[in-house]
Amino acid sequence: MPYLLVAPVVLMLGGLLVWPWVVGLWTSMTSLRIGHWGQEQFIGLSNYIDVLGSHAFWQSLRVTGLFAVLCVASEMSLGLGLALLLNRKLPGRNIFRTLFIIPFMVPTVVCGLIWRQLLEVRGVANYLLSFIGLGPASWLSSSDSALASLLLIDIWQTTPQVVILVFAALQIVPKDVLEAARIDGATAWQTFWRVTFPIIRPYLVVAMLIRTIELLQVLDIVMVATQGGPANATMVLHLHAYRETFISGFLGYGTAVAYVLGFIVVLVSIAIVRWIGGTQSDEARA
């Protein structure tokens, strides 16, 4: 009876998750092209070999990795600092809490369109810079500044996500423990590092893991703001897979790129969890 009761859910999950995954894996091992349905041939791991030997793949992987590292480092630092600030008894903190959440509520496509208008050569950003004597900057149209501009956009939109998670974690820190630390003469930094940080660290790991997974698979904000340009300076791996699949029409090859990306995401996620878990185990033994 228990198996019969859970069978519908298992079948539904199998149909929605496992079966598409199997079909995609099979597609990545064929020469399937859009418009040539039924003419595909099984070619084994040839697509994966071509992917790993492609300069465009490694270039997009480098851009994706650099973008993810910079965004995670910036957003975790800013998110932690803002959450600690909002956790203090400051005048008007409820208003600031609301204001910090607003960017996270804006749809990513809308956010990309807004910032693309702001950062155009004749946009609002350059107009404001002209008042202090600075010339117009090519924010999104220069290979030297396009990735940094995307970094700015992503920090503006998704740092509130980290703030929300960390702020929620700060609410579980026992007040009596913090008070005891102050009575013992601990400084603000010692109280944070010895008391607050060990308690909220699992939540920081969750926030970092979520942002890392999202950033390794980033697509919409890049597609809307820069389309991967200029000169592929912002060509992330997910956009590379999209172009190979739906623009060039190589469905088998593009699917192989997507599966390599998925494999990278899994490896990075496991590495983060094991690294943090190993650190916690070492401290527990100490």
Secondary structure, 3 states (H helix, E strand, C coil): CHHHHHHHHHHHHHHHHHHHHHHHHHHCCECCCCCCCCCCCECCCHHHHHHHCCHHHHHHHHHHHHHHHHHHHHHHHHHHHHHHHHCCCCCCHHHHHHHHHHHHHCCHHHHHHHHHHHCCCCCHHHHHHHHHCCCCCCCCCCCCCHHHHHHHHHHHHHHHHHHHHHHHHHCCCCHHHHHHHHHCCCCHHHHHHHHHHHHHHHHHHHHHHHHHHHHHCCCHHHHHHCCCCCCCCCCCHHHHHHHHHHHCCCHHHHHHHHHHHHHHHHHHHHHHHHHHHHHHHHHHHC
